């Protein structure tokens, strides 16, 4: 009976055959079973990749080029210190504010926030300067620390020394920058003095003296330190 049972169709023989199926066969079997969802995933990925390339090549790149052409006029006005035209245009060419609206998703649109922030800062519109500079994303660029320093300036003009110190401190984050960093170390020190925090002011001034001895800010830094009781 045992032999007959082993030889009967549908008994234990298919189990033995299944155990002998090579790994590749098992994988093929699994694929066949899941082929539809797997192929659907691959199709979605391919569509997404093609879509991204098409967006980048056919839409984004030409848009960046248009934005670059448009911003050139606003930059010229900025360099001429014609700040109202730099911001608002001249009736024929766009200013930074229009470029931000039209090309907001581009690198040029982002950079226009920085320019607009400086324009507002120079014209005394400090709240709009803060807004534009905060909207600027300078991460990983040379302008990152400058933008933070300018935000510190704008906050000081609004009598918000706490926020000013926050951004002045951020602006000193690049130790290799021998221009921006000592500039804002000095301004942070001055704010600490105004806030009657002499010990914090000393720290700022001593960093200028010790880390940036060749900077313009270091020329008279010993006088500032002497005033706070630090003598050579």
Secondary structure, 3 states (H helix, E strand, C coil): CHHHHHHCCCCCHHHHHHHCCCHHHHHHHHHHHHHHHHHHHHHHHHHHHHHHHHHHHHHHHHHHHHHHHHHHHHHHHHHCCCHHHHHHCCCCCCCHHHHHHHCCCCHHHHHHHHHHHHHHHHCCCHHHHHHHHHHCCCCCCCHHHHHHHHHHHHHHHCCCHHHHHHHHHHHCCCCCCCCHHHHHHHHHHHHHHHCCCHHHHHHHHHHHHHHCCCCHHHCCHHHHHHHCCCCC
